Amino acid sequence: MSELDQAQTTRHIRVTVNGVHYERDVLTRTHLGDFLRQDLGLTGTHLGCEHGVCGACTIILDGQPIRSCLMLAVQADGAVIRTIEGLAQADGTLHPVQEAFWDKHGLQCGFCTPGMVTTLAAVLEADPTMDEVAIREAISGNICRCTGYETIVDAALQAASRMRGDH
């Protein structure tokens, strides 16, 4: 097989994204972030550095936050994926992290927001007892150039409190 033929190889994949089952033939070289944005039209996942450094493309794959720019779509075959579009409930009720970002003004330009929110949703769903130090560690791989992180951390602490039922 020539190099060009290898570059054009496709594979059939099955994924569940935000509760919807998809089956697609994808080029084996297609990154998961590109698949979500281009093939499925889920443009809330932002592609920033495309090297796994900025965290803008973070999604939740089988319950874990991952960088969608570092994974090929074919590697996600059989996976359950949540993107920023899938965090709110069907009736429009926001996820506690989304509510807290709204309440605490946890965003400015919004470019990092989908990755920041999905990261925090995943880690706080796994452990809503996280304190400020743990939250800062959890988002340390997500770059925000606008907020200075203070409002993001405030939002994460509020979301954790709500998720614990502390009201």
C-alpha positions in Angstrom: 0.0 0.0 0.0 1.4 3.4 -1.0 1.8 6.2 1.5 -1.0 8.1 -0.1 -3.3 5.0 0.2 -2.5 4.7 3.8 -3.3 8.4 4.4 -6.7 7.8 2.9 -7.6 4.7 4.8 -11.0 4.8 6.6 -12.4 2.8 9.5 -15.9 2.4 10.7 -16.5 3.6 14.2 -19.3 3.7 16.7 -19.5 6.3 19.4 -22.1 7.7 21.8 -21.7 11.5 22.0 -23.9 13.4 24.4 -26.3 10.5 24.6 -26.6 10.1 20.8 -25.3 7.0 19.1 -23.2 7.7 15.9 -21.7 5.4 13.3 -19.3 6.9 10.8 -16.5 6.0 8.4 -13.6 8.2 9.3 -10.1 8.7 8.0 -7.7 6.9 10.3 -5.7 10.2 10.6 -8.6 12.3 11.8 -8.2 13.6 15.3 -11.1 13.2 17.7 -11.6 17.0 18.1 -11.8 17.4 14.3 -14.3 14.5 14.1 -16.5 16.1 16.8 -16.4 19.5 15.2 -16.4 18.7 11.5 -18.3 15.4 11.2 -20.8 15.8 14.1 -21.1 19.6 14.0 -20.3 19.9 17.7 -18.3 23.1 17.5 -18.3 23.8 21.3 -15.1 21.9 21.6 -12.4 24.4 20.7 -9.1 23.5 19.1 -6.3 25.7 20.3 -2.7 24.5 20.2 -3.4 21.1 18.8 -0.5 19.8 20.8 -2.3 18.9 24.1 -0.9 21.9 25.9 -3.8 24.4 26.2 -6.7 22.2 27.2 -9.3 24.1 25.1 -10.2 20.8 23.4 -10.9 18.8 26.6 -13.9 16.5 26.5 -15.0 13.7 28.7 -14.4 10.2 27.3 -15.7 7.3 29.4 -15.8 9.6 32.4 -12.3 11.0 32.1 -11.2 14.4 30.8 -9.0 14.0 27.8 -7.5 16.2 25.1 -9.4 15.5 21.9 -6.5 16.9 19.8 -4.2 14.1 21.1 -6.6 11.2 20.2 -7.6 9.8 16.9 -11.3 9.3 16.2 -10.7 5.6 15.5 -9.3 5.2 19.0 -12.6 6.4 20.4 -14.5 3.5 18.8 -17.0 2.2 21.3 -16.5 5.1 23.7 -19.1 7.3 25.5 -18.2 11.0 25.0 -19.5 14.2 26.6 -18.7 17.5 25.1 -19.7 21.0 26.4 -22.9 20.6 24.5 -23.8 17.6 26.5 -23.4 18.9 30.0 -26.7 20.6 30.4 -29.8 18.5 31.0 -32.3 17.9 28.2 -34.7 20.5 29.7 -31.9 23.2 29.5 -31.0 23.0 33.2 -27.3 23.9 33.3 -24.7 21.6 34.9 -23.6 22.9 38.3 -20.2 23.9 36.8 -21.9 25.9 34.0 -24.2 27.6 36.6 -21.3 28.5 38.7 -19.3 29.9 35.8 -22.4 32.1 35.1 -22.8 33.2 38.7 -19.1 33.9 39.3 -18.3 35.3 35.9 -15.8 32.5 35.3 -15.1 33.4 31.7 -14.1 36.4 29.6 -13.3 35.7 26.0 -14.7 32.2 26.3 -12.1 30.3 24.2 -10.9 28.2 27.1 -14.3 27.8 28.7 -15.5 24.6 27.1 -12.3 22.8 28.1 -12.2 24.3 31.5 -15.9 23.5 32.2 -15.6 19.9 30.9 -12.4 19.3 33.0 -14.1 20.6 36.1 -17.3 18.7 35.4 -15.4 15.5 35.1 -13.2 15.9 38.2 -16.0 17.3 40.4 -18.4 14.5 39.4 -15.7 12.1 40.5 -14.8 14.0 43.7 -17.0 17.0 44.8 -15.0 17.3 48.0 -12.1 18.9 46.1 -10.6 22.0 47.8 -9.0 25.0 46.2 -5.6 23.4 45.9 -7.0 20.3 44.3 -9.1 22.4 41.9 -6.1 24.5 40.9 -4.1 21.3 40.2 -7.0 19.8 38.2 -7.1 22.8 35.9 -3.4 23.3 35.7 -3.4 21.9 32.2 -5.9 24.4 30.9 -4.6 27.7 29.8 -6.7 30.9 30.3 -5.2 34.1 29.1 -8.0 36.4 30.3 -9.2 35.7 33.8 -6.2 35.1 36.0 -8.0 31.9 37.1 -9.5 33.5 40.2 -13.1 33.6 39.0 -12.7 30.1 37.5 -11.6 28.7 40.9 -14.4 30.6 42.6 -16.8 29.0 40.2 -15.3 25.6 40.7 -15.6 25.9 44.5 -19.2 27.0 44.2 -20.0 24.1 41.9 -18.3 21.6 44.2 -20.4 23.0 47.1 -23.6 22.6 45.1 -22.7 19.1 43.9 -22.1 18.1 47.6 -25.5 19.6 48.5 -24.1 22.1 50.9 -26.7 24.8 50.4 
